[in-house]
Amino acid sequence: MTGDGHNMKQRVLIIDDDTSVRESLRKVLAGAGYEVTTAADGEEAVTQFVPGQIDVVLLDLNLPFRSGWDVFEHLTTQHPTMPLIIITGMPNQYPTALAAGVGALMEKPIDAPALLRTMDELLAEPAERRLRRMCGYHQDTRHFRPPSASAAGHLHPAPIRSRQRRGVLRWSEE
């Protein structure tokens, strides 16, 4: 039942205020067989999320109207075993993600193949394991740093525009 062609399409909610990020992710995920819903801000995310109608959430932290962490709290209060991946350009979020029991933290730019693998792994993971992570019994939050930030030894600037190239979402200021 993953995005690789099984009987039922998995449903993903992408929450990001950057239109180019939402659209790039939507194209990648739809191409992988996911049914995609999007939200541009925290309030829209809370409205779009209906337990049982979404299988996995991709959540940016820097959102208008309601912060990503507020949205995380709302969604996980309604559905504590929901597979959730934080996608962010904000630095130093891993300790908070680990403490909150997030399934994965992916720093922008997002590597599409790693995202798809992570989504498949989280969707295949037993709900009990996700609940144990949320309760702090398992501290196994996956963490993906952007290759350019670690190689350059500094933080990359906030993304302005994205474009897809060879399966990796790249950021530019063009």
C-alpha positions in Angstrom: 0.0 0.0 0.0 2.9 2.4 -0.6 3.4 4.8 -3.4 5.1 2.1 -5.6 2.0 0.7 -7.2 0.1 -1.4 -4.6 -3.7 -1.6 -4.7 -4.7 1.5 -2.7 -3.0 4.9 -3.1 -1.6 6.3 0.1 -2.8 9.8 0.8 -0.3 12.5 1.8 -0.9 16.0 3.1 1.9 18.5 2.2 2.0 21.6 4.4 4.3 24.3 3.3 3.8 28.0 2.7 6.2 28.1 -0.3 4.2 27.4 -3.5 7.2 26.1 -5.4 8.0 23.6 -2.6 4.4 22.4 -2.5 4.2 22.0 -6.2 7.6 20.3 -6.5 6.7 17.8 -3.8 3.2 17.3 -5.2 4.7 16.4 -8.6 7.3 14.0 -7.1 4.7 12.3 -4.9 2.0 12.1 -7.5 4.5 10.6 -9.9 5.3 8.0 -7.3 1.6 7.1 -7.0 0.5 9.0 -3.9 -2.7 10.9 -3.7 -1.7 14.4 -2.7 -3.5 17.2 -0.8 -1.7 20.5 0.0 -2.1 23.3 2.6 -0.3 26.7 2.4 -0.5 27.7 6.1 -1.1 26.3 9.6 -4.9 27.1 9.6 -5.5 25.4 6.3 -3.5 22.4 7.4 -5.7 21.9 10.5 -8.8 22.2 8.3 -7.4 19.8 5.6 -6.4 17.2 8.1 -9.1 14.6 8.7 -8.0 11.4 10.6 -8.5 8.4 8.4 -8.4 10.4 5.2 -4.6 11.2 5.3 -1.9 8.5 5.6 1.2 10.6 6.0 2.0 14.3 6.6 4.9 16.4 5.4 5.0 19.5 7.6 7.1 22.7 7.2 7.8 24.5 10.4 7.9 28.1 9.2 4.2 28.7 8.5 1.9 31.7 8.5 -1.1 32.0 10.9 0.0 28.9 13.0 3.5 27.6 13.5 4.5 24.2 12.3 5.0 23.0 15.9 1.5 24.1 16.8 0.1 22.3 13.8 2.2 19.2 14.8 0.6 19.3 18.3 -2.9 19.6 16.9 -2.5 16.8 14.3 -0.8 14.4 16.8 -3.4 15.1 19.4 -6.1 14.0 16.9 -4.1 11.1 15.6 -1.0 10.3 17.6 0.2 7.4 15.4 0.1 9.5 12.2 3.4 9.1 10.2 4.7 12.7 10.1 7.9 14.1 8.5 9.1 17.6 9.3 10.5 19.3 6.2 12.3 22.5 7.1 14.9 25.1 6.2 15.2 26.1 9.9 18.4 25.0 11.6 18.8 23.1 14.9 15.3 21.5 14.9 16.5 17.9 15.5 16.5 18.0 19.3 12.9 19.3 19.4 11.9 16.7 16.7 13.5 13.9 18.7 11.8 15.0 21.9 8.4 15.3 20.1 8.7 11.9 18.6 8.6 13.0 15.0 9.1 10.1 12.5 11.7 12.0 10.4 13.2 15.5 10.1 14.4 16.4 6.6 16.3 19.7 6.2 15.8 21.5 2.9 16.7 21.0 0.1 14.9 17.7 0.2 16.3 14.6 -1.5 13.4 13.1 -3.3 14.6 9.4 -3.3 15.3 9.7 0.5 11.9 11.2 1.0 10.2 8.4 -0.8 12.1 5.7 1.1 11.4 7.4 4.4 7.7 7.7 3.6 7.6 4.0 2.7 9.4 3.1 5.9 7.2 5.1 8.1 4.0 3.8 6.4 5.2 0.3 6.9 6.1 0.9 10.5 3.6 -0.6 13.1 1.4 2.1 14.7 2.6 0.8 18.2 6.2 1.8 17.3 5.1 5.3 16.2 3.2 5.7 19.5 6.2 4.5 21.5 8.3 7.1 19.7 5.7 9.8 20.5 5.8 8.8 24.1 9.6 8.9 24.3 10.2 5.2 24.5 11.9 5.0 21.1 14.3 7.8 20.2 14.8 6.9 16.6 13.7 10.0 14.7 15.4 9.9 11.3 17.4 13.0 10.4 18.4 14.1 6.9 20.7 17.1 6.5 21.1 18.8 3.1 24.4 17.8 1.5 25.4 21.4 0.7 25.1 22.6 4.3 27.3 20.0 5.7 29.8 20.2 2.9 30.1 24.0 3.1 30.2 24.0 6.9 27.6 26.7 7.2 23.8 27.1 7.1 22.3 27.6 3.7 20.0 30.6 3.2 16.2 30.2 3.3 14.9 28.9 0.0 13.4 31.4 -2.3 12.5 29.3 -5.3 12.8 25.6 -6.0 13.3 23.6 -9.1 13.5 19.9 -9.6 16.6 18.4 -11.0 17.5 14.7 -11.2 15.1 13.8 -8.3 16.5 16.4 -5.9 14.6 19.5 -5.0 17.2 22.4 -5.4 16.9 25.9 -4.2 18.0 29.0 -6.1 17.6 32.8 -5.8 16.9 33.2 -9.6 
